[in-house]
Amino acid sequence: MIQPQARPSALLLTSAIPRPPSCGRSAAWHNPQMVSVRLPLGKSLVWVLSTFVILGLPATSWIYWPAVGESGVLSPEADTIIIPMMASILLAVLLSPVVCGITWLCLRGSDNAGSPLAWDRTRPIRSSIVTLCFAIPFCFGLSLLIDEFAAPPGWHGLWWLPYTLVTLFWLAVMRGSALSKRNGR
């Protein structure tokens, strides 16, 4: 009696129809130990996302602080709102090499952004370390997201919602890109 072949325990969520490597798929496409979900993000779109992470901080700050100032919740004897607005520009300048460096390191050697849900079962320690490095700032961002939703009605904290979501998405894409590249080599 012929025994049926056992299917690999890994799950590829990319497609039910395998395609040859010439279709622009990475090595993770053919690696049965790689769990992945592909997003249609090329390198250029990820760099645009990184630009939004950098420039979104001062842009959001320049919308948020005038709204808080006009709401009347700040003391009239307090400092001016221009201090945190200018500080956001300085912070964006200081964060830009960090964001660009992380983006470059995660994208080098690959044609696309990879998968935010990537997990390499052949190298679980590497996958765990990379996930932990991106999970710490991601959890901080999730706590900020919860604070934005738990703010009292009429509070201007929701101005930060789009920036927080873009930053969380950037962290997820960077984690997936770091794990998706050079798999199977």
MOUR-V707122 format. One record per residue. N is the residue number from 1. RES is the residue in three letters. BURIAL is 1 if it has 9 or more other ideal C-beta (glycine too) atoms within 8 Angstrom, else 0. Layout:
<<N,RES,BURIAL> <N,RES,BURIAL>>
//
This chain:
<<1,MET,0> <2,ILE,0> <3,GLN,0> <4,PRO,0> <5,GLN,0> <6,ALA,0> <7,ARG,0> <8,PRO,0> <9,SER,0> <10,ALA,1> <11,LEU,0> <12,LEU,1> <13,LEU,0> <14,THR,0> <15,SER,0> <16,ALA,0> <17,ILE,0> <18,PRO,0> <19,ARG,0> <20,PRO,0> <21,PRO,0> <22,SER,0> <23,CYS,0> <24,GLY,0> <25,ARG,1> <26,SER,1> <27,ALA,1> <28,ALA,1> <29,TRP,1> <30,HIS,1> <31,ASN,1> <32,PRO,0> <33,GLN,0> <34,MET,1> <35,VAL,1> <36,SER,1> <37,VAL,0> <38,ARG,0> <39,LEU,0> <40,PRO,0> <41,LEU,1> <42,GLY,1> <43,LYS,1> <44,SER,0> <45,LEU,1> <46,VAL,1> <47,TRP,1> <48,VAL,0> <49,LEU,1> <50,SER,1> <51,THR,0> <52,PHE,1> <53,VAL,1> <54,ILE,1> <55,LEU,1> <56,GLY,1> <57,LEU,1> <58,PRO,1> <59,ALA,1> <60,THR,1> <61,SER,1> <62,TRP,1> <63,ILE,1> <64,TYR,1> <65,TRP,1> <66,PRO,1> <67,ALA,1> <68,VAL,1> <69,GLY,0> <70,GLU,0> <71,SER,1> <72,GLY,0> <73,VAL,0> <74,LEU,1> <75,SER,0> <76,PRO,0> <77,GLU,0> <78,ALA,0> <79,ASP,0> <80,THR,0> <81,ILE,1> <82,ILE,0> <83,ILE,0> <84,PRO,1> <85,MET,1> <86,MET,0> <87,ALA,0> <88,SER,1> <89,ILE,1> <90,LEU,0> <91,LEU,1> <92,ALA,1> <93,VAL,0> <94,LEU,0> <95,LEU,1> <96,SER,1> <97,PRO,0> <98,VAL,0> <99,VAL,1> <100,CYS,1> <101,GLY,0> <102,ILE,1> <103,THR,1> <104,TRP,0> <105,LEU,0> <106,CYS,1> <107,LEU,1> <108,ARG,0> <109,GLY,0> <110,SER,1> <111,ASP,0> <112,ASN,1> <113,ALA,1> <114,GLY,1> <115,SER,1> <116,PRO,1> <117,LEU,1> <118,ALA,1> <119,TRP,1> <120,ASP,1> <121,ARG,1> <122,THR,0> <123,ARG,0> <124,PRO,0> <125,ILE,0> <126,ARG,1> <127,SER,1> <128,SER,0> <129,ILE,0> <130,VAL,1> <131,THR,1> <132,LEU,0> <133,CYS,0> <134,PHE,1> <135,ALA,1> <136,ILE,0> <137,PRO,0> <138,PHE,1> <139,CYS,0> <140,PHE,0> <141,GLY,1> <142,LEU,1> <143,SER,0> <144,LEU,1> <145,LEU,1> <146,ILE,0> <147,ASP,1> <148,GLU,1> <149,PHE,0> <150,ALA,0> <151,ALA,0> <152,PRO,0> <153,PRO,0> <154,GLY,0> <155,TRP,0> <156,HIS,0> <157,GLY,0> <158,LEU,0> <159,TRP,1> <160,TRP,1> <161,LEU,1> <162,PRO,0> <163,TYR,1> <164,THR,1> <165,LEU,1> <166,VAL,1> <167,THR,1> <168,LEU,1> <169,PHE,1> <170,TRP,1> <171,LEU,1> <172,ALA,1> <173,VAL,1> <174,MET,1> <175,ARG,1> <176,GLY,1> <177,SER,1> <178,ALA,1> <179,LEU,1> <180,SER,1> <181,LYS,1> <182,ARG,0> <183,ASN,1> <184,GLY,0> <185,ARG,0>>
//
